[in-house]
Structure formats: C-alpha cells, structure tokens
C-alpha cells in the first residue's frame, strides 16, 4: 500500500487527528509488487555474486573498486527505477522520512560530505552511488504494495535461492565454489556463489533466521520452513565460518526467546533486549580501546568463538587500522576510501608490509566505520543502533512477531561485526538487509499510526484503480481511489 499523488497536509502527520468525514476510502493496491521485489533481488545478486563469476579478480589490485560498463548500467538502472517510484509516491515518501531512523539519514549526509576530505574521493563517490541504489530500492519497496510482512517476503526467497544455488554451484564447479587456498582456515571451505566463506556463512545465517522466524510465526507451513532451514544449515557448515556459526547460535536462541518465551517472561523481554544490546555496544567500545580497562570484556568472546587470544590475526589488523584512525580521529579518511586493494603507496598497503597479506577489511565493523568517518561517524553508528532497538521495542507492543525479526537481524549484525566489517558497508549483503529492516520498521510504525487515525484500508476490485488528487484523502497508506471516489 502507498499513496497516490502528493500529501499537502503531511506536516499534520505528527498529530494525525482522526479524519473520517471526507468520504474517502482507503484502497489497497498491490500493483508493481513483483517489479519492486525484482529490483531488490537484482540488488542482492549484484552485491553477493562476483561479476561474471570471475573469482580470480577478487585477488587483483582493482577490486573492489572496479566494475564493467554492464555493472554500472545495472546500478544506474536501479537508481533510476527507485527514483521514479520515489517521485511517484513523493507525498508518502516525505511523510515516511519523518519516521526514519534519524541516524541513518545522518550517516548518508556524513558519507556524502566525506568526499570533500576523503583520501580517495573518487572511491568515496562510487560508494555513494551504491548507497543511493540501496536506499532507493528498499525505499521503493516500502512505498508501494506495502504490507507488514513485505520485508521477509521479498528477502527470504532471494536469500534461499542464493543458498540453493551455492550448493548446486559447489557440486557443478567445485574449483570456483570451494576455496583452493592453502591456508588452514580457507582450505576446503565453501564460498558458493559468494566471494568468500565468511560471506556464504553470513548469507546462511540470514537464511536460517528468515526460515526459523517463518516457522515460529507460522508465515509458512512447517515442511517448507524445515527445508529452508536445512539448506541454510548445510551452507553454514560447509562454509566453516566460525563467526557465522556463533552468530547463528546466538541469534536463533534469542529469536526463540522472543517468539516462544513463557507469558510470565514476556514482560521482561524488552529489558533483556536492552541489556543484550548494551553489552554488545560495550564490547564494541572495548575493541576500540576507548575506555581504559574495558578490553577485559573481550576475553569471553575468545572463549565462545574458540579463537586464540589474537583472534586469528585480527588484533594485528585492528592495531594497524587504529593507528590510521589516529591520523584523522574526528572525520575519518573518507567513506570506503581505505580498503581499495593491495596497491603500493596506498595507506592499506601497510597491511602487506607488516602482515605479508592483504585482509581486505578491518574485520571489525566498528573500527572500519571509525576509520572511514571518524569519531563522529562512530557516534552516528551507535545512535543508529540504539534508535533501531528502541523502534523495535516500540513495534513489539503492536506486532511482536515482526519486531522479533527486526531485533534478530540487529543482533545478527551486531555480533557479526565484532569480527567482520559489515556495518554500513555497501560491498556486503548485510548493508541491504539491515537498511531494508530499518526502513521497513519505520514504515510499520507509520502504518500503525495512520491506521489508528484513519482505519484499515479495504481491498479494491480489479480495474477500479484511478489516481486522484489527495486533497480529499487523508494522508496514509492509500495508493488510489475507486472509480467514482473523491477527486
């Protein structure tokens, strides 16, 4: 559901007084539902699968900043389609922005501004093209043909398809789908259709969350839910990603608690959720060594993950990145401008000089954000996470099952980013999923407020749709009025 035309009274949305005296009817319209889903699916595939299945290019100096003319055309097409839907639903889009997580908008503004001081302004600008595509695609997804389960009904099929495709790809082309490196942590590990075993592990973790939630919420029958979960577990085990295994266990247990906790415990779940979120943020600060002595909190993580005290070389990577952060502590070196490849003379080449390999990321989402956007960027990230949890707790009073899914996505991301760099990273699927969850969460809260003021929309019969001016319509989830309706 969405709104046709402009919303002249959008500023009144903060109060949303009841308005049933104009004879208008709320009309549900699912037109373009498949086109919008296809846009998001294309976005997911573009980010997840290496272009042309060229896995050898992942180790070249041109990655990940290169891209063919076809790839650029695909990204620009997504931006164009997203912009068209945004303009078509401009009134509702403006109203929705008022319900956005404000720190998501702050991130976009800061990332754009960082082009001015970026150590690689051209790379930062390319990253912003991807940011625009992601925001426009997921924004269009919630502006048109909206319903409360839209988030998972769009993302679950494409995640599952990529997991099934990874299994088939591994059987048909093992030399491409399975790591051939000699390093112990990579040898024999599956990456499937993705670019790395950890990427496949993250994809499998997301698939497991979606299918576990579908089964618990009874969004699908038990057999398909079990089948989807089995495919996700198979990919998870084949990837041999210890981070993904730990993240999956933690997140699934938490999701079970949210969805199937005894009634006596449910009143405490918001407090437990806030406590878990606070602990995770404390861990992130401990990694950054911002509070003296807080690094003692890292000891339990090493015990849980089974990694040694060096996090399999991660602390050495972190130390080098933190030294880079000290060169530009407040504003960073520019969004996405540090990890441009093992190019001699670039700041990231210090990894090759000191560690004799190029890790490709800081293996910590909080550290990489601080490196890209400085202390201000880190504060924006923390604010984004706090507001996301707060909005989830607000939605929990309205739609417990959907709020549980958005919280599970948050915890999956928060735990994963302790040893992987996915926060607000446009080269990862996690950016698409987390942004879609955040925008869908805002749309759900807005929808509840609008329906409380104007009632639930009714379904329209085929052929009844006709766009009309919204002077006579209350602002909300309408997309059109029936023939003969208010003009």
C-alpha positions as CSV (number, residue, x, y, z in Angstrom):
1,X,0.0,0.0,0.0
2,X,1.2,3.5,-0.7
3,X,-0.1,7.0,-1.5
4,X,-1.1,8.4,-4.9
5,X,-0.1,11.9,-5.6
6,X,1.1,14.5,-3.1
7,X,0.4,14.9,0.6
8,X,-0.5,18.6,1.1
9,X,-1.2,18.0,4.8
10,X,1.9,15.9,5.6
11,X,3.1,18.2,8.4
12,X,0.0,17.3,10.3
13,X,1.2,13.7,10.4
14,X,2.8,14.3,13.8
15,X,-0.6,14.6,15.4
16,X,-2.7,12.6,12.9
17,X,-6.1,13.6,14.1
18,X,-9.0,11.4,13.0
19,X,-10.4,12.3,9.6
20,X,-13.3,10.2,8.5
21,X,-15.6,13.0,7.4
22,X,-14.5,13.4,3.8
23,X,-16.0,10.2,2.4
24,X,-12.6,8.9,1.3
25,X,-11.8,5.2,1.3
26,X,-8.5,3.5,2.0
27,X,-7.7,1.3,-1.0
28,X,-5.1,-1.4,-1.0
29,X,-3.1,-1.7,-4.3
30,X,-0.5,-4.4,-4.9
31,X,0.4,-3.2,-8.4
32,X,4.2,-3.3,-9.2
33,X,4.8,-5.7,-6.3
34,X,6.8,-8.1,-8.4
35,X,8.8,-5.3,-10.1
36,X,9.8,-3.9,-6.8
37,X,10.7,-7.3,-5.5
38,X,12.8,-7.9,-8.6
39,X,14.7,-4.6,-8.0
40,X,15.7,-5.8,-4.5
41,X,16.6,-9.2,-5.8
42,X,18.8,-7.7,-8.5
43,X,20.5,-5.5,-5.9
44,X,21.2,-8.6,-3.7
45,X,22.6,-10.6,-6.6
46,X,24.8,-7.7,-7.7
47,X,26.3,-7.3,-4.3
48,X,26.6,-11.1,-3.5
49,X,27.8,-12.7,-6.7
50,X,31.1,-11.7,-8.3
51,X,30.6,-10.2,-11.7
52,X,30.8,-12.8,-14.4
53,X,31.6,-15.4,-11.8
54,X,35.2,-14.1,-12.0
55,X,36.6,-15.3,-8.7
56,X,40.2,-14.7,-9.8
57,X,39.5,-11.0,-9.9
58,X,38.9,-10.9,-6.2
59,X,42.6,-11.0,-5.6
60,X,43.6,-8.3,-8.1
61,X,44.5,-4.8,-7.2
62,X,41.4,-3.5,-9.0
63,X,39.0,-5.0,-6.5
64,X,36.6,-3.9,-5.1
65,X,36.6,-0.6,-6.9
66,X,36.4,-1.9,-10.5
67,X,33.2,-2.6,-12.5
68,X,32.3,-3.1,-16.1
69,X,30.1,-0.9,-18.2
70,X,27.3,-3.5,-17.8
71,X,27.7,-3.4,-14.0
72,X,27.5,0.3,-13.9
73,X,24.4,0.3,-16.1
74,X,22.7,-2.2,-13.8
75,X,23.4,0.1,-10.8
76,X,22.2,3.2,-12.6
77,X,19.1,1.4,-13.7
78,X,18.2,0.5,-10.1
79,X,18.8,4.1,-9.1
80,X,16.5,5.3,-12.0
81,X,13.7,2.9,-11.1
82,X,14.0,3.7,-7.4
83,X,13.9,7.4,-8.1
84,X,10.8,7.0,-10.4
85,X,8.9,5.3,-7.6
86,X,10.1,7.8,-5.1
87,X,8.8,10.7,-7.2
88,X,5.5,8.9,-7.9
89,X,4.9,8.5,-4.2
90,X,6.6,11.7,-3.2
91,X,3.9,12.7,-0.6
92,X,4.2,9.4,1.3
93,X,8.0,9.4,0.9
94,X,8.2,12.7,2.6
95,X,6.0,11.6,5.4
96,X,8.0,8.3,5.8
97,X,11.2,10.3,6.1
98,X,9.8,11.9,9.2
99,X,9.6,8.4,10.7
100,X,13.1,7.3,9.6
101,X,15.8,6.4,11.9
102,X,17.4,9.9,12.0
103,X,20.9,8.5,12.3
104,X,20.5,6.6,9.0
105,X,20.0,10.0,7.3
106,X,22.9,11.4,9.3
107,X,25.1,8.6,8.0
108,X,24.2,9.5,4.4
109,X,24.9,13.2,4.9
110,X,28.2,12.5,6.6
111,X,29.3,9.9,4.0
112,X,28.5,12.4,1.2
113,X,30.3,15.2,3.0
114,X,33.4,12.9,3.5
115,X,34.0,13.2,-0.3
116,X,35.4,16.6,0.5
117,X,38.2,15.3,2.7
118,X,38.5,11.7,1.5
119,X,42.0,10.3,0.9
120,X,40.4,8.7,-2.3
121,X,37.4,11.0,-3.2
122,X,36.7,9.0,-6.4
123,X,36.3,5.8,-4.5
124,X,34.1,7.5,-1.9
125,X,31.9,8.9,-4.7
126,X,31.5,5.4,-6.2
127,X,30.5,4.1,-2.8
128,X,27.8,6.8,-2.5
129,X,26.3,5.5,-5.8
130,X,25.7,2.2,-4.2
131,X,24.3,3.8,-1.1
132,X,21.8,5.7,-3.3
133,X,20.8,2.5,-5.1
134,X,20.3,0.6,-1.8
135,X,18.2,3.4,-0.2
136,X,16.1,4.0,-3.3
137,X,15.4,0.3,-3.9
138,X,14.4,-0.6,-0.3
139,X,12.6,2.8,0.0
140,X,10.5,1.9,-3.1
141,X,9.8,-1.5,-1.6
142,X,8.0,0.0,1.4
143,X,6.3,2.9,-0.5
144,X,4.4,0.7,-3.0
145,X,2.5,-2.5,-2.4
146,X,3.3,-2.4,1.3
147,X,2.1,-4.9,3.8
148,X,3.5,-5.8,7.3
149,X,5.4,-9.0,6.1
150,X,6.8,-7.4,3.0
151,X,10.4,-7.3,4.3
152,X,10.8,-11.1,4.7
153,X,8.6,-12.0,1.8
154,X,10.9,-10.1,-0.5
155,X,14.3,-11.0,1.0
156,X,13.6,-14.6,2.1
157,X,13.2,-16.0,-1.5
158,X,16.3,-14.5,-2.9
159,X,18.5,-15.5,0.1
160,X,17.2,-19.0,-0.2
161,X,17.7,-19.1,-4.0
162,X,21.3,-18.0,-3.5
163,X,21.9,-20.7,-0.8
164,X,20.4,-23.4,-3.1
165,X,22.4,-22.0,-6.0
166,X,25.6,-22.2,-3.9
167,X,25.1,-25.9,-3.1
168,X,24.4,-26.6,-6.8
169,X,27.3,-24.4,-7.9
170,X,29.6,-26.2,-5.5
171,X,28.7,-29.6,-6.9
172,X,29.0,-28.5,-10.5
173,X,32.0,-26.2,-10.3
174,X,33.9,-27.0,-7.1
175,X,37.1,-25.3,-8.4
176,X,35.1,-22.0,-8.3
177,X,32.8,-22.6,-5.3
178,X,35.4,-24.0,-2.9
179,X,38.4,-22.2,-1.7
180,X,41.6,-23.5,-3.2
181,X,44.0,-21.5,-0.9
182,X,46.4,-23.5,1.2
183,X,45.8,-21.5,4.4
184,X,44.2,-23.8,7.1
185,X,41.2,-21.5,7.7
186,X,40.3,-21.5,4.0
187,X,41.4,-24.8,2.5
188,X,38.3,-26.8,1.6
189,X,35.8,-24.2,2.8
190,X,32.9,-23.4,0.6
191,X,32.1,-19.9,-0.6
192,X,29.4,-21.0,-3.0
193,X,28.2,-18.2,-5.2
194,X,29.6,-15.5,-2.9
195,X,33.2,-14.2,-2.8
196,X,34.3,-15.7,0.5
197,X,33.5,-18.4,3.0
198,X,32.6,-15.7,5.6
199,X,30.2,-14.2,3.0
200,X,28.5,-17.6,2.5
201,X,28.3,-18.0,6.3
202,X,26.6,-14.6,6.7
203,X,24.2,-15.5,3.9
204,X,23.4,-18.8,5.5
205,X,22.9,-17.2,8.9
206,X,20.4,-14.8,7.4
207,X,18.6,-17.6,5.6
208,X,18.4,-19.6,8.9
209,X,16.9,-16.5,10.7
210,X,14.3,-16.0,8.0
211,X,13.2,-19.6,7.9
212,X,13.2,-20.0,11.7
213,X,11.1,-16.9,12.0
214,X,8.7,-18.1,9.3
215,X,8.2,-21.3,11.2
216,X,7.7,-19.7,14.5
217,X,5.4,-17.0,13.2
218,X,3.5,-19.6,11.1
219,X,4.1,-17.5,8.0
220,X,4.6,-20.7,6.1
221,X,3.9,-24.4,6.5
222,X,6.2,-26.5,8.7
223,X,7.8,-28.6,5.9
224,X,9.0,-25.6,3.7
225,X,10.3,-23.9,6.9
226,X,12.3,-27.0,7.8
227,X,13.5,-27.4,4.2
228,X,14.7,-23.8,4.0
229,X,16.4,-24.1,7.4
230,X,18.1,-27.3,6.4
231,X,19.5,-25.6,3.3
232,X,20.8,-22.7,5.4
233,X,22.4,-25.1,7.9
234,X,24.1,-27.1,5.2
235,X,25.7,-23.9,3.7
236,X,26.6,-22.7,7.2
237,X,28.5,-25.9,7.9
238,X,30.2,-26.1,4.5
239,X,31.4,-22.5,4.8
240,X,33.2,-23.4,8.0
241,X,32.8,-19.8,9.2
242,X,33.2,-19.8,13.0
243,X,31.9,-16.3,13.2
244,X,28.7,-17.2,11.3
245,X,28.2,-20.4,13.5
246,X,28.5,-18.4,16.7
247,X,26.3,-15.6,15.4
248,X,23.6,-18.1,14.2
249,X,23.5,-19.9,17.5
250,X,23.2,-16.7,19.5
251,X,20.6,-15.1,17.2
252,X,18.4,-18.2,16.9
253,X,18.3,-18.7,20.6
254,X,17.4,-15.1,21.1
255,X,14.7,-15.3,18.4
256,X,13.2,-18.4,20.1
257,X,13.1,-16.4,23.4
258,X,11.3,-13.6,21.8
259,X,8.8,-15.7,19.9
260,X,8.2,-18.6,22.3
261,X,9.0,-17.3,25.8
262,X,6.5,-18.1,28.6
263,X,4.0,-15.4,29.2
264,X,5.5,-14.6,32.6
265,X,8.8,-13.9,30.9
266,X,7.5,-11.7,28.1
267,X,7.1,-8.6,30.3
268,X,10.9,-8.8,30.9
269,X,11.9,-9.3,27.3
270,X,12.2,-5.6,26.5
271,X,14.6,-5.2,29.4
272,X,16.6,-8.3,28.4
273,X,16.8,-7.0,24.8
274,X,18.1,-3.6,26.0
275,X,20.6,-5.4,28.2
276,X,21.9,-7.6,25.4
277,X,22.2,-4.5,23.1
278,X,24.1,-2.6,25.8
279,X,26.5,-5.5,26.3
280,X,27.2,-5.7,22.6
281,X,27.9,-2.0,22.4
282,X,30.2,-2.3,25.4
283,X,32.1,-5.0,23.6
284,X,32.5,-2.7,20.5
285,X,33.9,0.0,22.7
286,X,36.3,-2.5,24.3
287,X,37.6,-3.4,20.9
288,X,38.3,0.2,20.1
289,X,40.1,0.7,23.5
290,X,38.1,3.8,24.1
291,X,37.6,3.1,27.8
292,X,40.7,2.0,29.7
293,X,40.4,-1.5,31.2
294,X,37.2,-2.3,29.2
295,X,39.1,-4.6,26.9
296,X,38.8,-7.3,29.6
297,X,35.3,-7.8,28.2
298,X,36.9,-9.3,25.1
299,X,38.0,-12.4,27.0
300,X,34.6,-14.2,26.9
301,X,34.4,-13.7,23.1
302,X,37.6,-15.6,22.6
303,X,36.3,-18.4,24.7
304,X,33.0,-18.5,22.9
305,X,34.4,-18.4,19.4
306,X,37.2,-20.8,20.1
307,X,39.7,-18.4,18.6
308,X,43.1,-17.8,20.2
309,X,43.8,-14.5,22.0
310,X,45.0,-12.9,18.8
311,X,41.6,-13.6,17.1
312,X,43.5,-15.4,14.4
313,X,45.5,-12.3,13.5
314,X,42.6,-9.9,13.8
315,X,44.1,-7.9,16.6
316,X,47.2,-7.1,14.5
317,X,44.9,-5.9,11.7
318,X,43.0,-3.8,14.3
319,X,46.2,-2.2,15.6
320,X,47.2,-1.0,12.2
321,X,43.8,0.4,11.4
322,X,43.6,2.1,14.8
323,X,46.9,3.8,14.0
324,X,45.4,5.1,10.8
325,X,42.3,6.3,12.8
326,X,44.6,8.5,14.9
327,X,45.7,10.4,11.8
328,X,42.1,11.6,11.3
329,X,40.2,11.0,14.6
330,X,37.1,13.1,14.1
331,X,36.1,12.9,10.5
332,X,38.0,9.8,9.2
333,X,39.7,9.3,5.9
334,X,36.5,9.2,3.8
335,X,33.8,6.7,3.4
336,X,35.1,3.5,1.8
337,X,38.4,5.2,0.9
338,X,40.9,3.0,2.9
339,X,40.3,-0.6,1.6
340,X,40.9,-0.1,-2.1
341,X,43.2,-3.1,-2.7
342,X,46.8,-4.0,-2.1
343,X,48.0,-1.0,-4.1
344,X,51.6,0.1,-3.3
345,X,51.6,3.6,-1.9
346,X,48.0,3.4,-0.5
347,X,47.5,3.5,3.3
348,X,46.1,0.0,3.3
349,X,49.3,-1.4,1.8
350,X,50.7,-1.1,5.3
351,X,49.0,-4.5,5.9
352,X,51.1,-6.1,3.2
353,X,54.3,-4.6,4.5
354,X,53.7,-5.6,8.1
355,X,51.5,-8.7,7.9
356,X,52.5,-10.0,4.5
357,X,48.9,-10.3,3.3
358,X,46.0,-8.1,2.5
359,X,42.9,-8.8,4.7
360,X,40.5,-6.6,2.6
361,X,38.8,-5.2,5.6
362,X,39.5,-4.4,9.3
363,X,37.5,-7.4,10.3
364,X,35.5,-5.2,12.7
365,X,32.6,-3.1,11.6
366,X,33.0,-0.6,14.4
367,X,36.7,0.0,13.7
368,X,36.2,0.4,9.9
369,X,33.4,3.0,10.5
370,X,35.7,4.9,12.8
371,X,38.4,4.7,10.2
372,X,36.1,5.9,7.4
373,X,34.1,8.5,9.2
374,X,36.0,9.2,12.4
375,X,34.6,9.5,15.9
376,X,31.6,11.4,14.6
377,X,30.8,8.5,12.3
378,X,31.1,6.1,15.2
379,X,28.7,8.1,17.2
380,X,26.3,8.1,14.3
381,X,26.6,4.3,14.0
382,X,25.9,3.9,17.7
383,X,23.0,6.2,17.6
384,X,21.6,4.3,14.6
385,X,21.8,1.1,16.5
386,X,20.2,2.5,19.7
387,X,17.3,4.0,17.8
388,X,16.8,0.8,15.8
389,X,16.4,-1.2,19.0
390,X,14.2,1.5,20.5
391,X,11.9,1.4,17.5
392,X,11.8,-2.4,17.6
393,X,10.7,-2.3,21.2
394,X,8.0,0.2,20.2
395,X,6.8,-2.1,17.4
396,X,6.8,-5.1,19.8
397,X,3.8,-3.6,21.5
398,X,2.0,-3.7,18.2
399,X,3.4,-6.6,16.2
400,X,5.5,-8.9,18.4
401,X,6.4,-11.3,15.7
402,X,7.6,-8.7,13.2
403,X,9.5,-6.8,15.9
404,X,11.3,-10.1,16.9
405,X,12.5,-10.5,13.3
406,X,13.9,-6.9,13.1
407,X,15.6,-7.4,16.5
408,X,17.1,-10.8,15.3
409,X,18.5,-9.0,12.3
410,X,20.0,-6.4,14.6
411,X,21.7,-8.9,16.9
412,X,23.0,-11.0,13.9
413,X,24.6,-7.8,12.6
414,X,25.9,-6.6,15.9
415,X,27.6,-9.9,16.8
416,X,28.9,-10.5,13.3
417,X,30.5,-7.0,13.2
418,X,32.7,-7.9,16.1
419,X,35.0,-9.8,13.7
420,X,33.7,-8.8,10.3
421,X,33.2,-5.4,8.7
422,X,29.6,-5.1,7.6
423,X,28.2,-2.1,9.2
424,X,27.0,0.4,6.5
425,X,29.4,-1.4,4.1
426,X,28.0,-1.2,0.6
427,X,30.1,-4.1,-0.6
428,X,28.2,-6.6,1.6
429,X,24.7,-8.1,1.6
430,X,24.4,-7.0,5.3
431,X,24.0,-3.4,4.3
432,X,21.0,-4.2,2.1
433,X,19.3,-6.4,4.8
434,X,19.9,-4.0,7.7
435,X,18.8,-1.0,5.7
436,X,15.7,-2.8,4.5
437,X,14.9,-3.8,8.1
438,X,15.4,-0.2,9.3
439,X,13.2,1.3,6.6
440,X,10.5,-1.4,6.9
441,X,10.5,-0.8,10.7
442,X,9.8,2.9,10.1
443,X,7.1,2.1,7.6
444,X,5.4,-0.3,10.1
445,X,5.3,2.3,12.8
446,X,4.0,4.9,10.4
447,X,1.4,2.5,9.1
448,X,0.1,1.7,12.6
449,X,-0.2,5.4,13.4
450,X,-2.1,6.1,10.2
451,X,-4.5,3.1,10.6
452,X,-5.2,4.2,14.2
453,X,-6.3,7.6,12.8
454,X,-8.0,6.6,9.6
455,X,-8.9,2.9,9.9
456,X,-7.7,-0.1,7.9
457,X,-7.7,0.1,4.1
458,X,-10.0,-2.1,2.1
459,X,-9.2,-4.2,-1.0
460,X,-10.1,-2.9,-4.4
461,X,-11.6,-5.0,-7.2
462,X,-9.7,-5.4,-10.4
463,X,-9.9,-2.4,-12.7
464,X,-11.1,0.0,-10.1
465,X,-7.9,1.9,-9.6
466,X,-7.5,5.5,-10.7
467,X,-5.1,8.1,-9.4
468,X,-6.7,11.1,-7.9
469,X,-5.6,14.3,-6.1
470,X,-5.2,13.8,-2.4
471,X,-6.9,17.0,-1.3
472,X,-9.9,14.9,-0.2
473,X,-7.9,11.9,1.1
474,X,-6.3,11.5,4.5
475,X,-2.5,11.0,4.3
476,X,-1.6,7.4,4.8
477,X,-1.4,4.1,3.1
478,X,-3.7,4.8,0.1
479,X,-2.5,4.3,-3.4
480,X,-5.6,5.1,-5.4
481,X,-9.3,5.7,-5.1
482,X,-12.0,3.7,-6.7
483,X,-13.9,4.9,-9.7
484,X,-16.4,7.5,-8.7
485,X,-14.5,8.2,-5.5
486,X,-13.4,11.6,-4.2
487,X,-11.4,13.7,-6.7
